[in-house]
Amino acid sequence: MTSYLTPLLGGLAIGLAATGLLYLLGRIAGISGILWAAIAGGLSHDSGWRWCFLAGLLLGPLLYHLVTATPYPAAPAAGLPFAVVGGLLVGVGTRLGSGCTSGHGVCGIGRLSVRSLAATVTFMATGIATVYLLRQLWGLA
């Protein structure tokens, strides 16, 4: 049962944060959009909440590990080149897809957006296919 508790609480925290951001500021909690606008806006009057939101994304897991004494996950065996290429591909994909999994998957589907449903199905299918290709056919990761 405890193996389900941490993901359940994490999902609830994500849902509460997305709902709070929508109701308090009228903004969608799409991380790529928040990051892009924070970088583009620098320290403008509208970017303060964005920087705080991003800081919470970084500090939340750190605080969790400190409080629960849970070890940090091990680095992936694929190495840094795969992480860099993967990160760049995700960045390009979020620009092409007009959002990321948090914006479409968590917030868009919650608002019953057909476009977000299509985007999320595409994200998931591409991810499943990629893992299959890398692990089963090419023996990587």
RAURSUL-V747042 format. One record per pair of residues at least 12 apart in sequence whose C-alpha atoms are under 7 Angstrom apart, sorted by sequence separation. I is the first residue (numbers start at 1). J is the second residue. D is the distance in Angstrom with one decimal. If there is no record, write none. Layout:
BEGIN
i: (I;I)
j: (J;J)
d: (D;D)
END
This chain:
BEGIN
i: (38;104;38;104;105;34;104;101;97;32;78;78;77;33;32;32;30;31;30;31;30;31;29;30;29;28;29;28;18)
j: (50;116;51;119;120;50;120;120;119;94;140;141;141;99;99;100;99;100;100;102;102;103;102;103;103;103;107;107;107)
d: (5.8;4.6;6.4;6.7;5.5;5.8;6.3;6.6;7.0;6.9;7.0;5.1;6.1;6.6;6.4;6.1;6.6;7.0;6.4;6.3;5.2;6.7;6.8;3.6;5.8;6.7;6.7;6.6;6.9)
END
